[in-house]
């Protein structure tokens, strides 16, 4: 059976070889005044990449008192758990999930789904 390494692959992708930025490195300008305030409050640039957002968000997700802000930072919007049943379920599920890496992954998936729904 092959062994898998915990280390990331060191071979650059074709987009990295050509100088293009990968998805995690693309700057994401604020889509609302609220999101711009989140960036500013967390000492992020005006258009941070997800690579820049990740360490800040992970730190926020580790603490139940800052969990909501971490979620909003990743999703890029204010949660409306009173009107949106999905937001309420997401918040409750993440509040009880002990693994911060899983929290971050779940939020990236949720963000991707939201973006795909907007495109349709």
Steps between C-alpha positions, in 0.01 A plus 500: 500500500645844412589740779366852493702793618360781712722740304344693210620431150800711408444497126345832392178482301489621141331825612779559754765433236346758268480764774122481541362502851322193632150533644624532857731788402249714305417829677136517609377860523230573755147455361339713771581767754460235770760275340737795455462572873578134581819522294600825670416376852714191443790698352464348153563689174204650311498202262655206684547158346358193672862417578517820708154449651560138609734553801284783634178305452642183656599694810148645521341156448697357793315713754123474552490875573644588157353207303230712334753755373720221362205351313404839357860570400519180295151519349544869421161599637308560820321191630125533531413199712160643599373514141717239330461146633823388330701766686356384832586137429848596381565704814378225733697229318821699505454595866512133602774389255827481698739480201574850368637361170166328439318825582711684243443230237123497558490877460700489177250248364207715613655807334555309175140376497371854559713635215383225264136571587549869421643417157192295404 
